[in-house]
Amino acid sequence: MDNEVAMSSARRLSPSPGQITARSAEIEGQVVTVSPLICGCVDHVLVVENQLVEKGALLVELDHREIDRKIAASSAEFDAALLGSACEQAPARAGRPQDPAASFERVRRSRARNGYLLARLWRLNAEVPAPVDGRVIGIAARPGDLVGIAQPLVTLLQSDELWIVATFDRGALERVRAGQRASVHAAGATFTARVDSIAPADGQALLEFVESAVEPGAVLRPGAPAAVIVDTRGPLVGKPLSGLT
């Protein structure tokens, strides 16, 4: 049904002599799904759909109150173990034999240190950052949700870059050249694109968006159908969009 709508849009664009209509076309882009490394309850969602984010920006924060309590407890235990270690080393420096409990204190100190470091790691993992620069195109997390490891929380369009893969009839594709201007109609809007490359064996051409008043990433999503008309007569189009601005 979506492809039928897209092709209906292509017919409404009314190609002129010297223009070629693609048989079908689809918007594509690199989609990155962001998931947590630990289980927990979502405390805050810090982004909204269509927001541009930089790599490392905080997207979602899990409830870390219990983790904070564990950090405080393990820190106190570690401090106590270090104090015990200082006390057990005093007899050794004085030349007296160590207390038999020294081995126990060493084990206790090691366990306390490991517990503290593990709690700190869990605290870091309660924050879910963006792994790449991009645009938020989907949010599955809501405050109060219980989430598991690797459960999708946020979806990003990497670098906010989209392109179009268009399929042409064989005879039509022979007239398509890299650099030709094209009109792309999708999601109720029309964009300008240029032919970037051609794959004759597949009957397809790859097109890139060029400068436009409307940012493609703000209204289009990977997988969406599109209607494409290539102008085989006009001048070649120059520099394409560079994604994030």
SULCOR-V126080 format. One record per residue. N is the residue number from 0. RES is the residue in one letter. PHI is phi as a letter, one per 20 degrees, with the letter a starting at -180 (999 if undefined). D_FIRST is the distance of its C-alpha to the first C-alpha in whole Angstrom. Layout:
# SULCOR-V126080
N&RES&PHI&D_FIRST / N&RES&PHI&D_FIRST
This chain:
# SULCOR-V126080
0&M&999&0 / 1&D&f&4 / 2&N&f&5 / 3&E&f&5 / 4&V&f&6 / 5&A&f&9 / 6&M&f&10 / 7&S&f&11 / 8&S&f&12 / 9&A&f&14 / 10&R&f&15 / 11&R&f&17 / 12&L&f&19 / 13&S&l&21 / 14&P&f&22 / 15&S&e&26 / 16&P&g&28 / 17&G&n&28 / 18&Q&d&25 / 19&I&c&22 / 20&T&e&19 / 21&A&f&17 / 22&R&f&15 / 23&S&b&12 / 24&A&b&14 / 25&E&b&13 / 26&I&f&16 / 27&E&c&18 / 28&G&a&22 / 29&Q&e&24 / 30&V&e&23 / 31&V&d&27 / 32&T&e&27 / 33&V&d&30 / 34&S&c&32 / 35&P&e&35 / 36&L&e&38 / 37&I&c&40 / 38&C&e&39 / 39&G&r&40 / 40&C&d&39 / 41&V&f&37 / 42&D&e&39 / 43&H&c&37 / 44&V&d&34 / 45&L&d&35 / 46&V&c&32 / 47&V&c&29 / 48&E&f&26 / 49&N&m&26 / 50&Q&f&29 / 51&L&e&31 / 52&V&c&33 / 53&E&e&36 / 54&K&g&37 / 55&G&n&39 / 56&A&f&38 / 57&L&f&38 / 58&L&e&34 / 59&V&c&35 / 60&E&c&39 / 61&L&e&40 / 62&D&f&42 / 63&H&d&46 / 64&R&f&48 / 65&E&f&49 / 66&I&f&49 / 67&D&f&51 / 68&R&f&54 / 69&K&f&54 / 70&I&f&55 / 71&A&f&58 / 72&A&f&59 / 73&S&f&59 / 74&S&f&60 / 75&A&f&63 / 76&E&f&64 / 77&F&f&63 / 78&D&f&66 / 79&A&f&68 / 80&A&f&68 / 81&L&f&69 / 82&L&f&72 / 83&G&f&73 / 84&S&f&73 / 85&A&f&75 / 86&C&f&78 / 87&E&f&78 / 88&Q&e&78 / 89&A&f&81 / 90&P&f&84 / 91&A&f&83 / 92&R&f&84 / 93&A&e&87 / 94&G&n&88 / 95&R&e&87 / 96&P&f&85 / 97&Q&f&82 / 98&D&f&81 / 99&P&g&79 / 100&A&f&76 / 101&A&f&75 / 102&S&f&73 / 103&F&f&71 / 104&E&f&71 / 105&R&f&69 / 106&V&f&67 / 107&R&f&66 / 108&R&f&66 / 109&S&f&63 / 110&R&f&61 / 111&A&f&61 / 112&R&f&60 / 113&N&f&57 / 114&G&f&56 / 115&Y&f&56 / 116&L&f&54 / 117&L&f&52 / 118&A&f&51 / 119&R&f&51 / 120&L&f&48 / 121&W&f&46 / 122&R&f&47 / 123&L&f&45 / 124&N&f&42 / 125&A&f&42 / 126&E&d&40 / 127&V&d&37 / 128&P&e&37 / 129&A&f&34 / 130&P&f&35 / 131&V&b&33 / 132&D&f&33 / 133&G&r&30 / 134&R&d&27 / 135&V&f&26 / 136&I&d&23 / 137&G&a&23 / 138&I&c&26 / 139&A&d&26 / 140&A&e&30 / 141&R&c&31 / 142&P&g&35 / 143&G&n&36 / 144&D&f&34 / 145&L&e&36 / 146&V&c&34 / 147&G&d&35 / 148&I&f&36 / 149&A&m&33 / 150&Q&f&30 / 151&P&f&28 / 152&L&d&29 / 153&V&c&28 / 154&T&d&25 / 155&L&d&26 / 156&L&e&25 / 157&Q&f&28 / 158&S&m&30 / 159&D&l&27 / 160&E&d&26 / 161&L&c&22 / 162&W&b&22 / 163&I&c&19 / 164&V&d&18 / 165&A&d&17 / 166&T&d&17 / 167&F&c&19 / 168&D&f&21 / 169&R&g&24 / 170&G&f&26 / 171&A&f&24 / 172&L&f&25 / 173&E&f&28 / 174&R&e&29 / 175&V&e&27 / 176&R&c&30 / 177&A&f&30 / 178&G&n&31 / 179&Q&f&29 / 180&R&f&27 / 181&A&b&23 / 182&S&d&21 / 183&V&d&18 / 184&H&d&16 / 185&A&b&14 / 186&A&l&14 / 187&G&m&15 / 188&A&c&18 / 189&T&d&20 / 190&F&c&22 / 191&T&e&24 / 192&A&c&24 / 193&R&c&26 / 194&V&f&26 / 195&D&e&28 / 196&S&b&28 / 197&I&c&27 / 198&A&d&26 / 199&P&g&27 / 200&A&f&27 / 201&D&e&23 / 202&G&m&22 / 203&Q&c&21 / 204&A&c&23 / 205&L&e&23 / 206&L&d&23 / 207&E&d&25 / 208&F&f&25 / 209&V&d&28 / 210&E&g&30 / 211&S&b&28 / 212&A&f&29 / 213&V&d&26 / 214&E&f&26 / 215&P&g&22 / 216&G&f&23 / 217&A&f&23 / 218&V&c&20 / 219&L&d&17 / 220&R&c&17 / 221&P&g&17 / 222&G&n&13 / 223&A&f&12 / 224&P&f&10 / 225&A&b&12 / 226&A&d&13 / 227&V&c&17 / 228&I&c&20 / 229&V&d&23 / 230&D&e&26 / 231&T&e&29 / 232&R&d&32 / 233&G&f&32 / 234&P&f&34 / 235&L&f&33 / 236&V&e&32 / 237&G&e&34 / 238&K&g&34 / 239&P&e&30 / 240&L&f&30 / 241&S&d&32 / 242&G&n&30 / 243&L&f&32 / 244&T&c&34
